Amino acid sequence: MKNFLFLLLLLPLTFQLRATEARLLRFPHINGNQIVFSYAGDLYTVQTDGGTARKLTSHIGYEMFPRISPDGKYIAFTGQYDGNTEVFVMPSTGGEPKRLTFSATLNRDDLGDRMGPNNIVIGWTPDSKNICTEPANTRLTILQGN
């Protein structure tokens, strides 16, 4: 009986400890010693050797599919800020995202249309000048210095 009561008292503590774990880290991407990922609709970065993750975005919209450029200077991602799903780029150290695509929705993001959103960032070209997106593996040119 004592063991049962002891376990019963530990049960709330166990649930509290489990609730503090970050279990919904999504879409991680690693480049060199930097990791970028999506958590709760925002982008975060952390070094590969650990430490505290730093929040990069705070827009009310949803950011996903982050990819670090091969030179480590930029992060491209798919964002949903105004109802549309668009491609954005920002410095890897943080800052204001720059919108690269301007697509009319026209029901194209409905699940019945393609079973998922358009303008998904899937990577960069090796020279860090173009972002590759889905569908049709579209390449968006990034103007350096802008």
Protein Blocks (a to p, Z undefined) as FASTA:
>chain_A
ZZmmmmmmmmmmmmmmmmmpcfkbghiacehjaccddeehiacdddfkbpjdddfbfcfb
dcehiacdfklpaccddddfeopacdddddfkbpcdddfbdcdfklmlpmklnopaehia
fbdcfklpaccddehhiacdddehZZ
